[in-house]
Amino acid sequence: MPFIQVTMGAGRTPERKERLLRAAADAVEVPESSVRVWIVEPPAADVLVGGETLAEKQARAVG
């Protein structure tokens, strides 16, 4: 029984997260009923990407 954990900074829409969950489950070649997939979302202020917090990157992208 595969367990798949995806850790990513918070900020994605529920629809995007659902697509990711389904894609991860589909990538494993075992019966769907035996796959477990979940997302762990640390706050954007707690994730550092390229020397900048994800919260800073998201704020800059918004404008």
C-alpha positions, 0 to 999 in steps of 0.5 A: 500500500503506497503512501504519498506525502506532498509537502508544499507551501500554502496558497494553492486553490482546492481545485489545483490541490485535488488535481495534484492528489489525483495525478499522484495517485494515478502515477502509482501502478497499483489498484487505486483503492490501496493508494493513500495521498495527502498534502502537508502545507506549511504556512508560506512564511515558513518556506524559503525558496531561493533565499526568499520566503514563499510569502514574499514571493506570493506578495510580489506576484500579486503586485 
